[in-house]
Amino acid sequence: MTSETVDSLKGIALFDLDHTLIPLDSDFAWGEFTTAMGWTDPTDFKRQNEAFYEQYKDGTLDVHAYARFATAAICRKGAAESLAAHAKFMRDVIQKAVHPQAMELVRTHREAGETIVIVTATNEFVTRPIARVFGADELIAVELETDPSTGWYTGEIKGIPSFREGKVARVEAWLNSNGLSWDTVRTTFYSDSINDVPLMEKATVAVATNPDERLRAHALQRGWRILQLF
């Protein structure tokens, strides 16, 4: 495929979320926020939350175990209380973490006529309102099962989690559902994490954004662009 052909393809801008578009881990921050509200035991939650976060950074996370842990509080509290708390979380934490340079990066791709897709390993409850802030056309996040009797979350993951190789599978499924394929689009993927190398390798253009040490080394080896957004 020639460069002219690639340039003529439909553009898809794929963005990881945590530490890529925002300078924090939204799931980690949400856990700390709800713990401060008294939803969980602070000592026990902090210990487990930090252990899971280290596993994520190391690439050894059991995403199903983490989803159960991360959603346990909202499963207990129910929809009304959880949604109200998340609205406060957006005001008190997330809005302050949305930097102009991140909004400008997304805007540049949108003005180029590209579809904006956030692809994150954080669950849909935490991330859907954040995706709306960035005006994303699509959110691909960890989907959560709901209890048919209550319509609220059970703590289990529904389908393929958008984590590591699962991000490739989920993006491919989304492309196919829109009558597209990897061969008919030009994809740019921004990420900070070594966990996202499978999707970065699949994308037309990979941009290591605020990369961790392992991803920075890999990006230098592969000749990928490195962007220090924050």
N, C-alpha and C positions, 0 to 999 in steps of 0.2 A: 504494500500500500504506500503510495507516494505521500509526501508532506502536504501536497495540495488536496489530496483526497481526505486526509485526516482533518484538515482545516475546514472542509466542507461538511463534516458530520455534525449531527446534533450535539451540542455541548451539555454535559452534566457536571456540575460542581458538587463534589462529595466532601463533606466536612465531618470529621470527628468533632465531638463537643468538648469534653472535659480536658482542660489544659491545652486545647487547640483554639476554640473560639472563646472560651472563658478561662481565666487563669486559676481555676480551682476544679476539684472533682465534685460535681453536683450531688452525687449519691452520698459521698462522704460528708459533704456539708449539710445535706438534708438530715443525715443521721445525727450529727452534732446539734443541729437546730432543734430537732424533736427531743433529744435527750435533755437539752437545756429547758425544754418545756415540761420536763418530768415524765415523759412517755416511757423512758427506759432507765434502767439502773446505770448511772453514769460510769462507774468503775468497770462493770462487766461489759457494757456496750463499747466503751472506748477500747478496751483490750481486744475484743473480737473485731471491731471495725478496723483498727490499725493492722491486725494480723491479716485480714482479708485484703486490705489495701496493699500491703507488702507482697502478698501472693499475686495480686494483679500486676504490680510493677515487674515481678519476676517472671510473669508468664505462666504461673502454676495455679491460677485461680480455678476452683470448682464453681462455675457460674451458677449452677442450680442451688448449691448450698448457700451461696452468697445471696441469691434472690430471696430465698426463704428468710434469711437473717434480715436483709435490708427492708423487707416489706412486712415483717412481723408486727410492727407497731401500727401501721395503717390497717392491717387486717383486723387487729383488735379494736381499733378506734371506730372503724366504719367510715362510710363515704362522707357524710356531712362534716364531721370534725376534721377528717384528713384533708378535705378540699379547702376548708377554711384555713387550716394551718399552712397549706401549700401556698395559698394566696399571700399570706404574711411572709412566708419564706421568699417568695418572688420579690416582694417589696423591700424586705430587710437585707437580703443577701444577694440574690441574683442580679437585680437591677444595678446594684453598685459594682458588680463584677463584669458588666457588659461594657467593654472599652470601645471608643470610637474607631480605632484601627481595625477591630474585628468586624464591626458593622460596615466599614468602608470596603473591606476585602469581599464580603458577601455582596455588597452593592455593585462592585466592579463586575463580578460574574453575572449578576442579574441584568445589568445594563448591556452586557455582551450577548444577551438573549439566552443565557444558559439556565437550566433548571437547577434549583438549589435543593440539595438533599442532605440532611443531617443523618449520619450513620453512627450510632452510639451503642456501647455495651451497657449503658445505664437504662433502667426500666422506663417504660412509657409514662407511668404516673409522674415521675420526677421530671422527665424531659419534655413532655409535650408543650407545657406552657412556655418553656425556654425556647423551643423551636419556633413558637409563634412570635417571640420577641425579634428573632432574626428574619422573620418572614419566609421561613423555609416552605418550599412547595411540598415537601414530603419529609416525614420523620420515619426512619428505620431504627427502632429501638427494641430492647428486650420486651416482648409482649407477655402479658400476664394472664393466667387463667382466671376466670370469674366463676363464682358459685351461682348456678342457675336459680337457686331459691332466693338469693339476696342481690345478685347482680354485682357484687363486690369481689375484690380480689381474694384469692386463696393462698397466695404466696408461691405458687408453682408457675413455672414458665410455660407459655403456650408456643408450640412449634420450635423452630430453630432459633436459638439465642444469637443475637447479632454480636458475636464475640469471636475474635480470631478468624478462623476459616469460615465461621458462621456469617461473618459480615459479607464475604464473597457470595455465599449462597443466598443470603437475603437480598443483596443488591441485584443479583442475577434474576431472582424471582420477581422483583419489582420491575426490572427492565422487561422481562417476558410478559408481565401482566399489562404492560403498555405497548406491546407489539414491537419491542426493541430487543437488541442483543448487544453484547460487547463489541461486535463488529460494525454495528450501525451507529455507535455513539463515540464521542470523544470525551473521556472522563479525566477530571483532575481531582485528586484526593489529597486532602490536607490532614495530617495527623501528627501527634506528639509521641506516640507509643510504639514500642517494639511489638506489641500485640497485634498491631495493624499491618505488619509487613505483608501478610497474605493478600490483603486488598490493595496495598500500595504496589505490589508486584503485578497485580491484574490491571490496574488503572493505566490509562494512556500516559498520564503525567502524575508523578508522585512528588509531593512537597512535604518534607519533614519540617513540621511547624512546632516551634518551641520544644525540640526533640529531647527525649531523655538520652542519657549517655549511650546506651546500646543502640538506639535508633540513629543517633548522630553518626556513630561509627559505621553503621550499615549504609546510611545515606551517602557518606563520603566514599565508601567502597563502590556503591552503585552509580555514583555520579548524579544523585538526585539533588534538586535545589533544597537549600536549608533556609527557612524563614523564621526569624526571631520576632514574632508578632508582639510579644509583651516584653 
